[in-house]
């Protein structure tokens, strides 16, 4: 019962459309993404997105969302992923750049994960 309730709160991910995948180059070229890449010292980021997915987040019913017709009940976004590589002597390190955009592909959040 509790697990089902928690699951209902989690965003759902689905495959992006071809049109959403096609704007990956524009997302990559945006100032937000280029500024994030500049901070990734020595990482060579391949400009081809390795993954694009659609994210839907349904907000739970609350007094505000039930009684207010203009309340936001759902949030949609796209996530774009790129891989970067760098050499540290005889050690290779990878990074995973994630860019979250609105449904039209305007970036608003970046995050990076690294291998050790």
N, C-alpha and C positions, 0 to 999 in steps of 0.2 A: 504494500500500500504506500509506504513512504517512498520506496524506490520509484514507483510509478509516478508519484507526484514530483519528485526531483527530475526524472527523465522528461516530464512535460515542460519543465522550465529551461532545459538545455536547448541551445540553437540546433537547427537541423541544417546539414550541409548536403548540397546536391551538385550535380555537374553543371558547369556554366554553359551557356549557349555559345555557338560559334561567334556571334557578334560580340559577346562579352570577352571571349578569348582574343578576338581581333584587336581590342583596344589595349592589350597588354603592352604594346610598344609605346603608346601614348602615356600610359601609367609609368613605365620605366623612364621615359624622358622627362617626366614632371620634376619640378624643383624639389618637391618633398622627397622623392626617391633619390634624386641625384645628391641632395644634401646628406641623406643617410649613407649613400655609397661612399662619399668623400670621407666619412668618419670610419670607414672600414679599412684601416691602414693595410696596405699591401694586398688586400684581397682582390682577386680578379673575378668580377661578377659577370657571368654570361648573360647577355641581354635577352636571351630567349627564356620566357617564363616556363618553369617546369610543371607548374600546377596552377589552375584557376578554378575556383569553386564559388558557388553562390551560398550565402548564409542567411537563413531566415530565423529571426528570434521573435517568438510569440510572447507578449507580456501577459502575465496572469490576470484574471479578473480581480479587480479591487473596487472599492467604492468609487474611486475616481474614474476608472475605465468603464465601469458599468453605467454610471449616471451621466457622464460627460460625453456627448456624442463626438466631440472633436478630439477626445483623448487619443493618444497614440497607442495602438493596440499591437502593432507589429513593426519590427525593424528589419530592413533588408540591406545587405551589403555584399560586396565581392571581396575575395581574398586572392591575391596574386603572390606567387612564391618564385624566388630566384636562388640559385646556388652560387656561392663564391668559394674560391680556393686560394691558399697561399702556402708557400714553403717556409719552414722554420728549420733551417739546417737540413737534417735528414728526416724531419717530421713534416708531414702534410696536415694542414688544418683546413676544415671546411666551415662555412657559415651558411645559414639559411635565412634569407631576407624575406619577411612577410610584410605585405602592404595591404592594408584594409582600405577599401574605397566605398563610396556610395554607389547605388545601382548604375549611375552614369559613368563611373570610372574616375571620379575625382578623389584623389588620395586624401586620407585624413589621419592615418595612423601607420607607423612602421614599427617593426620589432625584429630583433636578430637573435638567433641561437647559434652557438659555436660548438664545435667538437673540441676536446681537450688536446 
